[in-house]
Amino acid sequence: MGRMILRKASAVLLRAVFAASGAAVFGLTPSAQAADETAGKALALRWCAACHLVAEDQPSVSSTSLPSFYDIAADPEWTEDRLATFLVDPHPAMPDMNLGNVEIANLAAYITSLKP
C-alpha cells in the first residue's frame, strides 16, 4: 500500500516537473522527439492496439468508442509534448505501461506522425 502511494506521488511530482520545465527535463529534445516513429508504431501495436486503432494495418481493435490514434493526431491540442506529458502518467483506465523516456518520445512521435 505504501509503495503504491509513493509511486503515485512520484508520478504526480514527475508530471509537475515535466509541465513546469518542458520536455527537455526528460531528454525529449527536438531531436529525440523526432526519434523513432517505427519503434513508436511497434510499441503502439503491442500496448495500445487492444483498445485503440493505432494503424491501418492493425488486425483488430476491441473498442470503437475510444479515439483512434488518427483522431488524437488530428486534434491540434495533442502536441508531441502534451502526449509525452500524458504518457508519463496516463488516465486510470489505461494500463500502467512503465514506459521509459525513449519509449514515450517514440510513441508520441509516432502518434503525431499520423497528423493529416
N, CA, C and O atoms as CSV, one atom per row, in Angstrom:
chain,resi,resn,atom,element,x,y,z
A,1,MET,N,N,0.828,-1.192,0.000
A,1,MET,CA,C,0.000,0.000,0.000
A,1,MET,C,C,0.868,1.251,0.000
A,1,MET,O,O,0.614,2.187,-0.758
A,2,GLY,N,N,1.905,1.268,0.859
A,2,GLY,CA,C,2.791,2.418,0.940
A,2,GLY,C,C,3.538,2.661,-0.352
A,2,GLY,O,O,3.760,3.806,-0.746
A,3,ARG,N,N,3.933,1.562,-1.024
A,3,ARG,CA,C,4.647,1.693,-2.303
A,3,ARG,C,C,3.743,2.302,-3.366
A,3,ARG,O,O,4.193,3.080,-4.207
A,4,MET,N,N,2.450,1.934,-3.320
A,4,MET,CA,C,1.517,2.461,-4.311
A,4,MET,C,C,1.347,3.967,-4.134
A,4,MET,O,O,1.330,4.716,-5.110
A,5,ILE,N,N,1.222,4.401,-2.888
A,5,ILE,CA,C,1.085,5.827,-2.602
A,5,ILE,C,C,2.344,6.561,-3.037
A,5,ILE,O,O,2.267,7.623,-3.656
A,6,LEU,N,N,3.509,5.993,-2.714
A,6,LEU,CA,C,4.775,6.607,-3.105
A,6,LEU,C,C,4.891,6.680,-4.622
A,6,LEU,O,O,5.354,7.684,-5.164
A,7,ARG,N,N,4.478,5.635,-5.295
A,7,ARG,CA,C,4.558,5.611,-6.756
A,7,ARG,C,C,3.650,6.680,-7.362
A,7,ARG,O,O,4.062,7.397,-8.274
A,8,LYS,N,N,2.421,6.791,-6.863
A,8,LYS,CA,C,1.502,7.815,-7.364
A,8,LYS,C,C,2.045,9.209,-7.082
A,8,LYS,O,O,1.965,10.095,-7.933
A,9,ALA,N,N,2.598,9.404,-5.886
A,9,ALA,CA,C,3.172,10.700,-5.546
A,9,ALA,C,C,4.342,11.023,-6.463
A,9,ALA,O,O,4.500,12.163,-6.899
A,10,SER,N,N,5.155,10.024,-6.751
A,10,SER,CA,C,6.280,10.227,-7.665
A,10,SER,C,C,5.786,10.596,-9.054
A,10,SER,O,O,6.352,11.477,-9.703
A,11,ALA,N,N,4.737,9.930,-9.512
A,11,ALA,CA,C,4.185,10.224,-10.839
A,11,ALA,C,C,3.651,11.646,-10.898
A,11,ALA,O,O,3.854,12.349,-11.888
A,12,VAL,N,N,2.968,12.071,-9.841
A,12,VAL,CA,C,2.436,13.433,-9.791
A,12,VAL,C,C,3.581,14.440,-9.794
A,12,VAL,O,O,3.521,15.451,-10.494
A,13,LEU,N,N,4.623,14.165,-9.014
A,13,LEU,CA,C,5.779,15.054,-8.964
A,13,LEU,C,C,6.464,15.132,-10.325
A,13,LEU,O,O,6.804,16.220,-10.789
A,14,LEU,N,N,6.665,13.987,-10.961
A,14,LEU,CA,C,7.285,13.977,-12.292
A,14,LEU,C,C,6.457,14.770,-13.290
A,14,LEU,O,O,6.993,15.512,-14.113
A,15,ARG,N,N,5.157,14.604,-13.205
A,15,ARG,CA,C,4.277,15.333,-14.119
A,15,ARG,C,C,4.391,16.838,-13.898
A,15,ARG,O,O,4.427,17.610,-14.856
A,16,ALA,N,N,4.446,17.250,-12.641
A,16,ALA,CA,C,4.573,18.672,-12.331
A,16,ALA,C,C,5.898,19.231,-12.831
A,16,ALA,O,O,5.942,20.313,-13.416
A,17,VAL,N,N,6.969,18.494,-12.600
A,17,VAL,CA,C,8.283,18.936,-13.075
A,17,VAL,C,C,8.281,19.005,-14.595
A,17,VAL,O,O,8.779,19.967,-15.180
A,18,PHE,N,N,7.732,18.003,-15.217
A,18,PHE,CA,C,7.672,17.947,-16.679
A,18,PHE,C,C,6.908,19.147,-17.221
A,18,PHE,O,O,7.364,19.810,-18.152
A,19,ALA,N,N,5.757,19.422,-16.643
A,19,ALA,CA,C,4.934,20.530,-17.117
A,19,ALA,C,C,5.608,21.874,-16.872
A,19,ALA,O,O,5.523,22.778,-17.703
A,20,ALA,N,N,6.279,22.004,-15.725
A,20,ALA,CA,C,6.901,23.273,-15.373
A,20,ALA,C,C,8.131,23.587,-16.205
A,20,ALA,O,O,8.376,24.744,-16.546
A,21,SER,N,N,8.900,22.569,-16.529
A,21,SER,CA,C,10.174,22.847,-17.187
A,21,SER,C,C,10.256,22.383,-18.624
A,21,SER,O,O,11.269,22.608,-19.286
A,22,GLY,N,N,9.223,21.748,-19.117
A,22,GLY,CA,C,9.223,21.336,-20.518
A,22,GLY,C,C,9.840,19.978,-20.729
A,22,GLY,O,O,10.355,19.360,-19.798
A,23,ALA,N,N,9.784,19.523,-21.956
A,23,ALA,CA,C,10.211,18.172,-22.304
A,23,ALA,C,C,11.701,17.949,-22.151
A,23,ALA,O,O,12.128,16.801,-22.033
A,24,ALA,N,N,12.506,18.991,-22.147
A,24,ALA,CA,C,13.956,18.812,-22.070
A,24,ALA,C,C,14.383,18.111,-20.787
A,24,ALA,O,O,15.415,17.440,-20.772
A,25,VAL,N,N,13.609,18.251,-19.707
A,25,VAL,CA,C,13.935,17.589,-18.449
A,25,VAL,C,C,14.049,16.085,-18.634
A,25,VAL,O,O,14.898,15.445,-18.013
A,26,PHE,N,N,13.215,15.525,-19.470
A,26,PHE,CA,C,13.195,14.087,-19.669
A,26,PHE,C,C,13.979,13.657,-20.894
A,26,PHE,O,O,13.849,12.522,-21.352
A,27,GLY,N,N,14.786,14.550,-21.420
A,27,GLY,CA,C,15.579,14.198,-22.581
A,27,GLY,C,C,14.774,14.195,-23.861
A,27,GLY,O,O,15.209,13.628,-24.864
A,28,LEU,N,N,13.618,14.811,-23.846
A,28,LEU,CA,C,12.792,14.849,-25.040
A,28,LEU,C,C,13.091,16.121,-25.823
A,28,LEU,O,O,12.218,16.965,-26.025
A,29,THR,N,N,14.321,16.239,-26.251
A,29,THR,CA,C,14.725,17.373,-27.061
A,29,THR,C,C,14.129,17.208,-28.449
A,29,THR,O,O,13.658,16.122,-28.785
A,30,PRO,N,N,14.136,18.253,-29.262
A,30,PRO,CA,C,13.563,18.111,-30.603
A,30,PRO,C,C,14.141,16.934,-31.384
A,30,PRO,O,O,13.404,16.271,-32.114
A,31,SER,N,N,15.426,16.657,-31.253
A,31,SER,CA,C,15.995,15.527,-31.992
A,31,SER,C,C,15.473,14.200,-31.453
A,31,SER,O,O,15.273,13.256,-32.218
A,32,ALA,N,N,15.250,14.119,-30.148
A,32,ALA,CA,C,14.712,12.887,-29.569
A,32,ALA,C,C,13.238,12.743,-29.909
A,32,ALA,O,O,12.746,11.632,-30.108
A,33,GLN,N,N,12.527,13.876,-29.975
A,33,GLN,CA,C,11.105,13.819,-30.285
A,33,GLN,C,C,10.873,13.260,-31.681
A,33,GLN,O,O,9.893,12.552,-31.913
A,34,ALA,N,N,11.749,13.565,-32.590
A,34,ALA,CA,C,11.602,13.052,-33.944
A,34,ALA,C,C,12.194,11.659,-34.041
A,34,ALA,O,O,12.305,11.080,-35.122
A,35,ALA,N,N,12.566,11.143,-32.895
A,35,ALA,CA,C,13.310,9.902,-32.749
A,35,ALA,C,C,12.886,8.793,-33.690
A,35,ALA,O,O,13.195,8.843,-34.881
A,36,ASP,N,N,12.210,7.829,-33.197
A,36,ASP,CA,C,11.982,6.609,-33.952
A,36,ASP,C,C,10.490,6.303,-34.045
A,36,ASP,O,O,9.937,5.591,-33.207
A,37,GLU,N,N,9.853,6.848,-35.069
A,37,GLU,CA,C,8.421,6.624,-35.261
A,37,GLU,C,C,8.113,5.147,-35.493
A,37,GLU,O,O,7.053,4.665,-35.094
A,38,THR,N,N,9.033,4.427,-36.133
A,38,THR,CA,C,8.828,2.996,-36.383
A,38,THR,C,C,8.782,2.230,-35.067
A,38,THR,O,O,7.945,1.345,-34.887
A,39,ALA,N,N,9.685,2.572,-34.147
A,39,ALA,CA,C,9.665,1.946,-32.820
A,39,ALA,C,C,8.393,2.342,-32.077
A,39,ALA,O,O,7.818,1.531,-31.350
A,40,GLY,N,N,7.952,3.584,-32.257
A,40,GLY,CA,C,6.707,4.032,-31.642
A,40,GLY,C,C,5.504,3.262,-32.152
A,40,GLY,O,O,4.604,2.925,-31.384
A,41,LYS,N,N,5.488,2.981,-33.458
A,41,LYS,CA,C,4.386,2.196,-34.026
A,41,LYS,C,C,4.397,0.779,-33.466
A,41,LYS,O,O,3.348,0.240,-33.117
A,42,ALA,N,N,5.581,0.176,-33.380
A,42,ALA,CA,C,5.683,-1.183,-32.825
A,42,ALA,C,C,5.175,-1.208,-31.385
A,42,ALA,O,O,4.465,-2.131,-30.985
A,43,LEU,N,N,5.542,-0.192,-30.614
A,43,LEU,CA,C,5.087,-0.084,-29.229
A,43,LEU,C,C,3.567,0.089,-29.181
A,43,LEU,O,O,2.896,-0.530,-28.356
A,44,ALA,N,N,3.031,0.923,-30.058
A,44,ALA,CA,C,1.581,1.144,-30.107
A,44,ALA,C,C,0.838,-0.141,-30.454
A,44,ALA,O,O,-0.201,-0.439,-29.865
A,45,LEU,N,N,1.367,-0.894,-31.401
A,45,LEU,CA,C,0.723,-2.160,-31.770
A,45,LEU,C,C,0.764,-3.160,-30.622
A,45,LEU,O,O,-0.162,-3.953,-30.450
A,46,ARG,N,N,1.840,-3.121,-29.835
A,46,ARG,CA,C,1.974,-4.053,-28.714
A,46,ARG,C,C,1.111,-3.638,-27.524
A,46,ARG,O,O,0.453,-4.488,-26.925
A,47,TRP,N,N,1.098,-2.349,-27.168
A,47,TRP,CA,C,0.452,-1.902,-25.939
A,47,TRP,C,C,-0.920,-1.269,-26.134
A,47,TRP,O,O,-1.781,-1.388,-25.262
A,48,CYS,N,N,-1.136,-0.604,-27.255
A,48,CYS,CA,C,-2.322,0.247,-27.385
A,48,CYS,C,C,-3.404,-0.325,-28.296
A,48,CYS,O,O,-4.571,0.052,-28.195
A,49,ALA,N,N,-3.015,-1.232,-29.180
A,49,ALA,CA,C,-3.927,-1.722,-30.213
A,49,ALA,C,C,-5.075,-2.564,-29.671
A,49,ALA,O,O,-6.062,-2.772,-30.376
A,50,ALA,N,N,-4.974,-3.044,-28.465
A,50,ALA,CA,C,-6.079,-3.814,-27.889
A,50,ALA,C,C,-7.314,-2.935,-27.687
A,50,ALA,O,O,-8.440,-3.431,-27.693
A,51,CYS,N,N,-7.100,-1.644,-27.510
A,51,CYS,CA,C,-8.213,-0.730,-27.260
A,51,CYS,C,C,-8.370,0.345,-28.336
A,51,CYS,O,O,-9.492,0.724,-28.670
A,52,HIS,N,N,-7.261,0.836,-28.878
A,52,HIS,CA,C,-7.280,1.932,-29.849
A,52,HIS,C,C,-6.920,1.433,-31.245
A,52,HIS,O,O,-6.168,0.472,-31.406
A,53,LEU,N,N,-7.472,2.105,-32.243
A,53,LEU,CA,C,-6.991,1.901,-33.603
A,53,LEU,C,C,-5.703,2.707,-33.715
A,53,LEU,O,O,-5.728,3.935,-33.626
A,54,VAL,N,N,-4.586,2.028,-33.909
A,54,VAL,CA,C,-3.289,2.708,-33.920
A,54,VAL,C,C,-2.632,2.708,-35.294
A,54,VAL,O,O,-1.711,3.486,-35.540
A,55,ALA,N,N,-3.101,1.839,-36.194
A,55,ALA,CA,C,-2.506,1.756,-37.529
A,55,ALA,C,C,-3.509,1.132,-38.488
A,55,ALA,O,O,-4.335,0.308,-38.096
A,56,GLU,N,N,-3.425,1.530,-39.728
A,56,GLU,CA,C,-4.356,0.995,-40.726
A,56,GLU,C,C,-4.167,-0.500,-40.939
A,56,GLU,O,O,-5.115,-1.196,-41.302
A,57,ASP,N,N,-2.946,-1.007,-40.715
A,57,ASP,CA,C,-2.668,-2.428,-40.935
A,57,ASP,C,C,-2.862,-3.278,-39.680
A,57,ASP,O,O,-2.426,-4.427,-39.626
A,58,GLN,N,N,-3.512,-2.708,-38.688
A,58,GLN,CA,C,-3.764,-3.408,-37.427
A,58,GLN,C,C,-4.847,-4.468,-37.627
A,58,GLN,O,O,-5.861,-4.192,-38.267
A,59,PRO,N,N,-4.651,-5.674,-37.092
A,59,PRO,CA,C,-5.617,-6.753,-37.319
A,59,PRO,C,C,-7.010,-6.476,-36.751
A,59,PRO,O,O,-8.007,-6.764,-37.413
A,60,SER,N,N,-7.098,-5.924,-35.542
A,60,SER,CA,C,-8.409,-5.669,-34.944
A,60,SER,C,C,-8.272,-4.647,-33.834
A,60,SER,O,O,-7.167,-4.332,-33.391
A,61,VAL,N,N,-9.407,-4.135,-33.393
A,61,VAL,CA,C,-9.460,-3.195,-32.276
A,61,VAL,C,C,-10.664,-3.584,-31.429
A,61,VAL,O,O,-11.721,-3.924,-31.961
A,62,SER,N,N,-10.502,-3.532,-30.111
A,62,SER,CA,C,-11.585,-4.005,-29.250
A,62,SER,C,C,-12.634,-2.941,-28.962
A,62,SER,O,O,-13.743,-3.275,-28.546
A,63,SER,N,N,-12.314,-1.680,-29.172
A,63,SER,CA,C,-13.277,-0.637,-28.847
A,63,SER,C,C,-13.315,0.416,-29.946
A,63,SER,O,O,-12.293,0.997,-30.312
A,64,THR,N,N,-14.503,0.646,-30.458
A,64,THR,CA,C,-14.655,1.721,-31.432
A,64,THR,C,C,-15.095,3.012,-30.748
A,64,THR,O,O,-15.208,4.052,-31.397
A,65,SER,N,N,-15.343,2.949,-29.440
A,65,SER,CA,C,-15.770,4.142,-28.715
A,65,SER,C,C,-14.585,4.994,-28.261
A,65,SER,O,O,-14.765,6.144,-27.861
A,66,LEU,N,N,-13.385,4.441,-28.321
A,66,LEU,CA,C,-12.194,5.194,-27.931
A,66,LEU,C,C,-11.605,5.895,-29.145
A,66,LEU,O,O,-11.753,5.418,-30.270
A,67,PRO,N,N,-10.940,7.023,-28.924
A,67,PRO,CA,C,-10.365,7.718,-30.080
A,67,PRO,C,C,-9.241,6.899,-30.713
A,67,PRO,O,O,-8.445,6.261,-30.023
A,68,SER,N,N,-9.201,6.936,-32.029
A,68,SER,CA,C,-8.093,6.290,-32.726
A,68,SER,C,C,-6.867,7.191,-32.611
A,68,SER,O,O,-6.986,8.364,-32.259
A,69,PHE,N,N,-5.710,6.653,-32.901
A,69,PHE,CA,C,-4.506,7.476,-32.905
A,69,PHE,C,C,-4.596,8.540,-33.996
A,69,PHE,O,O,-3.981,9.600,-33.880
A,70,TYR,N,N,-5.353,8.264,-35.049
A,70,TYR,CA,C,-5.555,9.250,-36.110
A,70,TYR,C,C,-6.388,10.416,-35.589
A,70,TYR,O,O,-6.111,11.570,-35.915
A,71,ASP,N,N,-7.414,10.122,-34.777
A,71,ASP,CA,C,-8.231,11.174,-34.168
A,71,ASP,C,C,-7.393,12.025,-33.224
A,71,ASP,O,O,-7.492,13.252,-33.227
A,72,ILE,N,N,-6.575,11.370,-32.420
A,72,ILE,CA,C,-5.718,12.090,-31.474
A,72,ILE,C,C,-4.745,12.981,-32.236
A,72,ILE,O,O,-4.549,14.142,-31.876
A,73,ALA,N,N,-4.137,12.441,-33.286
A,73,ALA,CA,C,-3.168,13.208,-34.074
A,73,ALA,C,C,-3.820,14.410,-34.752
A,73,ALA,O,O,-3.183,15.451,-34.912
A,74,ALA,N,N,-5.074,14.275,-35.148
A,74,ALA,CA,C,-5.773,15.361,-35.835
A,74,ALA,C,C,-6.192,16.483,-34.893
A,74,ALA,O,O,-6.494,17.587,-35.347
A,75,ASP,N,N,-6.215,16.223,-33.602
A,75,ASP,CA,C,-6.609,17.227,-32.612
A,75,ASP,C,C,-5.416,18.141,-32.341
A,75,ASP,O,O,-4.398,17.674,-31.830
A,76,PRO,N,N,-5.514,19.432,-32.670
A,76,PRO,CA,C,-4.370,20.332,-32.506
A,76,PRO,C,C,-3.910,20.501,-31.053
A,76,PRO,O,O,-2.783,20.931,-30.809
A,77,GLU,N,N,-4.762,20.170,-30.104
A,77,GLU,CA,C,-4.364,20.282,-28.697
A,77,GLU,C,C,-3.382,19.191,-28.283
A,77,GLU,O,O,-2.647,19.361,-27.311
A,78,TRP,N,N,-3.359,18.067,-29.010
A,78,TRP,CA,C,-2.467,16.961,-28.657
A,78,TRP,C,C,-1.137,17.116,-29.391
A,78,TRP,O,O,-0.882,16.462,-30.402
A,79,THR,N,N,-0.306,17.994,-28.857
A,79,THR,CA,C,1.032,18.181,-29.404
A,79,THR,C,C,1.921,17.029,-28.942
A,79,THR,O,O,1.543,16.253,-28.063
A,80,GLU,N,N,3.083,16.929,-29.533
A,80,GLU,CA,C,4.018,15.872,-29.136
A,80,GLU,C,C,4.402,16.012,-27.661
A,80,GLU,O,O,4.492,15.014,-26.945
A,81,ASP,N,N,4.629,17.246,-27.207
A,81,ASP,CA,C,4.975,17.467,-25.797
A,81,ASP,C,C,3.814,17.102,-24.876
A,81,ASP,O,O,4.022,16.497,-23.824
A,82,ARG,N,N,2.598,17.465,-25.266
A,82,ARG,CA,C,1.438,17.140,-24.425
A,82,ARG,C,C,1.225,15.631,-24.358
A,82,ARG,O,O,0.911,15.097,-23.294
A,83,LEU,N,N,1.392,14.945,-25.476
A,83,LEU,CA,C,1.287,13.484,-25.472
A,83,LEU,C,C,2.334,12.871,-24.552
A,83,LEU,O,O,2.033,11.962,-23.778
A,84,ALA,N,N,3.566,13.370,-24.638
A,84,ALA,CA,C,4.639,12.843,-23.790
A,84,ALA,C,C,4.315,13.062,-22.321
A,84,ALA,O,O,4.526,12.171,-21.498
A,85,THR,N,N,3.802,14.245,-21.986
A,85,THR,CA,C,3.424,14.532,-20.601
A,85,THR,C,C,2.326,13.574,-20.140
A,85,THR,O,O,2.396,13.031,-19.038
A,86,PHE,N,N,1.326,13.371,-20.974
A,86,PHE,CA,C,0.224,12.467,-20.648
A,86,PHE,C,C,0.722,11.041,-20.434
A,86,PHE,O,O,0.276,10.360,-19.511
A,87,LEU,N,N,1.639,10.588,-21.280
A,87,LEU,CA,C,2.115,9.207,-21.198
A,87,LEU,C,C,2.961,8.937,-19.959
A,87,LEU,O,O,3.150,7.782,-19.579
A,88,VAL,N,N,3.475,9.996,-19.324
A,88,VAL,CA,C,4.202,9.824,-18.061
A,88,VAL,C,C,3.247,9.303,-16.994
A,88,VAL,O,O,3.626,8.466,-16.175
A,89,ASP,N,N,2.013,9.795,-17.002
A,89,ASP,CA,C,1.006,9.390,-16.015
A,89,ASP,C,C,-0.366,9.381,-16.689
A,89,ASP,O,O,-1.139,10.323,-16.518
A,90,PRO,N,N,-0.682,8.323,-17.458
A,90,PRO,CA,C,-1.940,8.292,-18.208
A,90,PRO,C,C,-3.157,8.130,-17.301
A,90,PRO,O,O,-3.027,7.897,-16.099
A,91,HIS,N,N,-4.330,8.255,-17.893
A,91,HIS,CA,C,-5.570,8.146,-17.113
A,91,HIS,C,C,-5.732,6.732,-16.547
A,91,HIS,O,O,-5.147,5.784,-17.071
A,92,PRO,N,N,-6.525,6.589,-15.477
A,92,PRO,CA,C,-6.636,5.307,-14.766
A,92,PRO,C,C,-7.127,4.133,-15.604
A,92,PRO,O,O,-6.796,2.991,-15.284
A,93,ALA,N,N,-7.894,4.359,-16.650
A,93,ALA,CA,C,-8.393,3.236,-17.451
A,93,ALA,C,C,-7.292,2.586,-18.285
A,93,ALA,O,O,-7.445,1.458,-18.752
A,94,MET,N,N,-6.194,3.296,-18.467
A,94,MET,CA,C,-5.081,2.734,-19.241
A,94,MET,C,C,-4.183,1.912,-18.330
A,94,MET,O,O,-4.018,2.243,-17.156
A,95,PRO,N,N,-3.606,0.848,-18.860
A,95,PRO,CA,C,-2.676,0.065,-18.036
A,95,PRO,C,C,-1.408,0.862,-17.759
A,95,PRO,O,O,-1.023,1.729,-18.543
A,96,ASP,N,N,-0.771,0.563,-16.651
A,96,ASP,CA,C,0.499,1.199,-16.317
A,96,ASP,C,C,1.581,0.503,-17.133
A,96,ASP,O,O,1.993,-0.612,-16.811
A,97,MET,N,N,2.030,1.156,-18.176
A,97,MET,CA,C,2.982,0.544,-19.093
A,97,MET,C,C,4.430,0.740,-18.659
A,97,MET,O,O,5.336,0.129,-19.224
A,98,ASN,N,N,4.651,1.586,-17.661
A,98,ASN,CA,C,6.008,1.873,-17.187
A,98,ASN,C,C,6.952,2.187,-18.341
A,98,ASN,O,O,8.033,1.608,-18.448
A,99,LEU,N,N,6.535,3.102,-19.192
A,99,LEU,CA,C,7.345,3.472,-20.343
A,99,LEU,C,C,8.535,4.320,-19.921
A,99,LEU,O,O,8.422,5.171,-19.039
A,100,GLY,N,N,9.654,4.085,-20.546
A,100,GLY,CA,C,10.832,4.912,-20.329
A,100,GLY,C,C,10.762,6.155,-21.200
A,100,GLY,O,O,9.874,6.283,-22.042
A,101,ASN,N,N,11.695,7.066,-20.997
A,101,ASN,CA,C,11.701,8.332,-21.725
A,101,ASN,C,C,11.797,8.137,-23.232
A,101,ASN,O,O,11.112,8.824,-23.990
A,102,VAL,N,N,12.628,7.220,-23.667
A,102,VAL,CA,C,12.789,6.977,-25.105
A,102,VAL,C,C,11.508,6.389,-25.679
A,102,VAL,O,O,11.079,6.783,-26.764
A,103,GLU,N,N,10.891,5.451,-24.964
A,103,GLU,CA,C,9.634,4.854,-25.429
A,103,GLU,C,C,8.526,5.902,-25.514
A,103,GLU,O,O,7.744,5.910,-26.464
A,104,ILE,N,N,8.465,6.777,-24.526
A,104,ILE,CA,C,7.476,7.855,-24.539
A,104,ILE,C,C,7.706,8.760,-25.742
A,104,ILE,O,O,6.760,9.104,-26.451
A,105,ALA,N,N,8.958,9.146,-25.978
A,105,ALA,CA,C,9.271,10.008,-27.122
A,105,ALA,C,C,8.917,9.317,-28.435
A,105,ALA,O,O,8.365,9.945,-29.338
A,106,ASN,N,N,9.231,8.031,-28.542
A,106,ASN,CA,C,8.930,7.292,-29.772
A,106,ASN,C,C,7.426,7.189,-30.007
A,106,ASN,O,O,6.955,7.380,-31.128
A,107,LEU,N,N,6.678,6.889,-28.955
A,107,LEU,CA,C,5.228,6.755,-29.084
A,107,LEU,C,C,4.590,8.099,-29.438
A,107,LEU,O,O,3.721,8.162,-30.308
A,108,ALA,N,N,5.011,9.162,-28.774
A,108,ALA,CA,C,4.486,10.497,-29.081
A,108,ALA,C,C,4.839,10.895,-30.513
A,108,ALA,O,O,4.016,11.487,-31.213
A,109,ALA,N,N,6.050,10.576,-30.948
A,109,ALA,CA,C,6.460,10.886,-32.323
A,109,ALA,C,C,5.614,10.110,-33.324
A,109,ALA,O,O,5.214,10.653,-34.353
A,110,TYR,N,N,5.341,8.850,-33.029
A,110,TYR,CA,C,4.514,8.053,-33.940
A,110,TYR,C,C,3.106,8.641,-34.047
A,110,TYR,O,O,2.585,8.820,-35.148
A,111,ILE,N,N,2.498,8.938,-32.908
A,111,ILE,CA,C,1.128,9.464,-32.929
A,111,ILE,C,C,1.072,10.763,-33.724
A,111,ILE,O,O,0.191,10.935,-34.566
A,112,THR,N,N,2.001,11.678,-33.465
A,112,THR,CA,C,1.960,12.955,-34.179
A,112,THR,C,C,2.330,12.803,-35.653
A,112,THR,O,O,2.007,13.676,-36.459
A,113,SER,N,N,2.995,11.721,-36.012
A,113,SER,CA,C,3.301,11.491,-37.433
A,113,SER,C,C,2.039,11.164,-38.229
A,113,SER,O,O,2.054,11.204,-39.459
A,114,LEU,N,N,0.962,10.845,-37.541
A,114,LEU,CA,C,-0.297,10.494,-38.196
A,114,LEU,C,C,-1.161,11.712,-38.504
A,114,LEU,O,O,-2.275,11.572,-39.011
A,115,LYS,N,N,-0.652,12.910,-38.199
A,115,LYS,CA,C,-1.427,14.126,-38.473
A,115,LYS,C,C,-1.783,14.194,-39.952
A,115,LYS,O,O,-0.965,13.873,-40.814
A,116,PRO,N,N,-3.021,14.619,-40.238
A,116,PRO,CA,C,-3.442,14.711,-41.650
A,116,PRO,C,C,-2.697,15.807,-42.392
A,116,PRO,O,O,-2.932,16.016,-43.582
